[in-house]
Amino acid sequence: MDSPELLQARLALCQPQHTVLDLFLQSLRQSIAELTGKRLDVEGDVPPRGASTRGAPAFRSAREYLQMLHEGATALVAQGMTYSDAVEKLSFHAANIIFSAPVGEMVLSVAGKDPNEGLSVTQGMAGATSTFGEREYERVSDRSARLIFRDEFFGPAWSRGMALSGLLKGNPQLTFRVELESGEPPYSSFTLLVSW
């Protein structure tokens, strides 16, 4: 589902106006430190865009996020994982951090216990977390759904990890399967089929 070449190709599509919530970058940085022991704190770190004293959400460059994701995945590959599994593991771990934060707990409470309802709500809220991409939810049946991504730089392995984390947090008693249904390299547009 992912490789260094595919991630680099999506990275090349990023423009300066493409940003992601700083919370995502912070949770990824923490995940890399916890899973690899590698600290990615950059001296002279640029403050996030939109940071204000009023508590408005701050955003970071999507390029910065993808570069950090690549560094973390490469460190996990050195420990014996495939690149795609490493991206998914980092996403899953980072999502658990987000869903454990107050804002994440609020999202999970709004999403409810029904996986279809939860996927619908979270796909709709995803637009508030980044300034790029289109994400849609399509109900397939009572026990399956399709997630449609267009111009999504993070790719299918990352999206799979994020979806699984949220689904399992809200429904730990269920077993979920998230598969790449369609898409062409570099997988900036793709669909995932979710079943339980």
Secondary structure as GFF3:
##gff-version 3
##sequence-region A 1 196
A	DSSP	alpha_helix	4	13	.	.	.	ID=ss1
A	DSSP	beta_strand	19	21	.	.	.	ID=ss2
A	DSSP	alpha_helix	22	36	.	.	.	ID=ss3
A	DSSP	beta_strand	59	61	.	.	.	ID=ss4
A	DSSP	alpha_helix	62	77	.	.	.	ID=ss5
A	DSSP	alpha_helix	83	100	.	.	.	ID=ss6
A	DSSP	alpha_helix	102	111	.	.	.	ID=ss7
A	DSSP	alpha_helix	115	125	.	.	.	ID=ss8
A	DSSP	three_ten_helix	126	128	.	.	.	ID=ss9
A	DSSP	beta_strand	134	141	.	.	.	ID=ss10
A	DSSP	beta_strand	144	150	.	.	.	ID=ss11
A	DSSP	alpha_helix	155	170	.	.	.	ID=ss12
A	DSSP	beta_strand	177	183	.	.	.	ID=ss13
A	DSSP	beta_strand	190	195	.	.	.	ID=ss14
###
